[in-house]
Amino acid sequence: MGPNPDRRQHARTPIDRPCKVYHRASRQYLAARTCDLSSSGALVRIDSARPINPGDELDVFIAWGKKPVVNSGELVPATVVRVAASLEHHQAVAVQFAGGQQVALVA
């Protein structure tokens, strides 16, 4: 095995979808977009200067359709496993869906 083995259990698919996250620690909803998804996690770009840290719990709402409102049935609980990048008003965070929950990818 090489120096940086890929520890992902599921293949990632590039999917750019609007979403929102509920940051439980701050009790705030934050605008976001998916960058890529797997059935067990995602890379999400969050539009907020509020720091997100590994271990933070989020509820992720992904807009799969063209509806302007995302409903609670589309909620996926997740835990931040890595903060990939942090810019002035954006952060890219890798999340793992909680409790082994998996998401069916909808294109």
C-alpha positions as CSV (number, residue, x, y, z in Angstrom):
1,M,0.0,0.0,0.0
2,G,1.3,3.5,-0.8
3,P,1.9,6.3,1.7
4,N,-1.7,7.8,1.4
5,P,-4.1,4.8,1.1
6,D,-7.7,5.8,0.3
7,R,-9.7,4.8,3.3
8,R,-13.1,5.5,1.7
9,Q,-15.5,2.6,1.8
10,H,-17.7,3.9,-1.0
11,A,-16.8,5.7,-4.3
12,R,-17.4,9.4,-4.5
13,T,-19.5,10.9,-7.3
14,P,-19.1,14.6,-8.2
15,I,-22.6,16.1,-7.6
16,D,-23.2,19.8,-7.2
17,R,-26.6,20.3,-5.5
18,P,-27.8,23.1,-3.3
19,C,-28.3,22.2,0.3
20,K,-28.4,23.6,3.8
21,V,-26.9,22.3,7.0
22,Y,-28.1,22.7,10.6
23,H,-25.1,23.2,12.8
24,R,-26.3,21.7,16.1
25,A,-23.6,23.5,18.3
26,S,-24.6,27.0,17.1
27,R,-28.3,26.1,16.4
28,Q,-28.0,27.8,13.1
29,Y,-29.0,26.9,9.5
30,L,-26.2,27.6,7.0
31,A,-26.4,27.7,3.2
32,A,-24.3,25.1,1.4
33,R,-23.6,23.1,-1.8
34,T,-22.5,19.5,-2.2
35,C,-19.2,19.0,-4.0
36,D,-19.3,15.2,-4.1
37,L,-21.3,12.4,-2.5
38,S,-20.9,8.8,-1.7
39,S,-23.6,6.6,-0.1
40,S,-22.0,7.1,3.3
41,G,-20.7,10.7,3.3
42,A,-20.2,13.9,1.4
43,L,-17.9,16.9,0.8
44,V,-20.0,20.0,1.4
45,R,-19.1,23.7,0.8
46,I,-20.7,25.7,3.6
47,D,-21.2,29.4,3.0
48,S,-20.4,30.8,6.5
49,A,-17.4,32.3,8.3
50,R,-18.6,30.4,11.4
51,P,-15.9,27.8,12.2
52,I,-16.9,24.2,11.6
53,N,-14.7,21.6,13.4
54,P,-14.1,17.9,13.1
55,G,-16.6,16.1,15.4
56,D,-19.3,18.7,15.0
57,E,-22.7,17.3,14.4
58,L,-24.8,18.5,11.4
59,D,-28.1,17.8,9.8
60,V,-27.7,17.9,6.1
61,F,-30.7,18.7,3.8
62,I,-29.9,18.1,0.1
63,A,-32.2,19.6,-2.5
64,W,-32.7,16.8,-5.0
65,G,-35.6,18.4,-6.9
66,K,-36.5,21.9,-8.1
67,K,-38.6,22.7,-5.0
68,P,-37.6,26.0,-3.3
69,V,-38.0,24.4,0.2
70,V,-36.2,21.3,1.5
71,N,-38.4,19.3,3.8
72,S,-37.5,17.4,7.0
73,G,-37.8,14.0,5.2
74,E,-34.6,14.9,3.3
75,L,-32.6,15.4,6.5
76,V,-29.5,13.3,6.9
77,P,-27.7,13.4,10.3
78,A,-23.9,13.6,9.8
79,T,-20.6,14.2,11.7
80,V,-17.8,16.4,10.4
81,V,-14.7,14.2,9.9
82,R,-12.4,16.7,8.2
83,V,-12.3,20.3,7.3
84,A,-10.8,20.3,3.8
85,A,-10.5,24.0,3.2
86,S,-11.5,27.3,4.9
87,L,-11.7,30.5,3.0
88,E,-13.0,33.9,4.1
89,H,-16.7,33.0,3.9
90,H,-16.7,29.4,2.8
91,Q,-15.5,26.1,4.3
92,A,-15.3,22.7,2.6
93,V,-16.1,20.0,5.1
94,A,-16.1,16.2,4.8
95,V,-19.0,14.6,6.6
96,Q,-19.9,11.0,7.4
97,F,-23.5,10.2,7.6
98,A,-24.5,9.2,11.2
99,G,-25.2,5.7,12.4
100,G,-24.1,4.0,9.2
101,Q,-27.0,5.6,7.4
102,Q,-26.6,5.6,3.6
103,V,-28.0,7.9,1.0
104,A,-29.2,6.8,-2.4
105,L,-27.5,9.1,-5.0
106,V,-30.1,10.8,-7.2
107,A,-28.8,12.5,-10.3
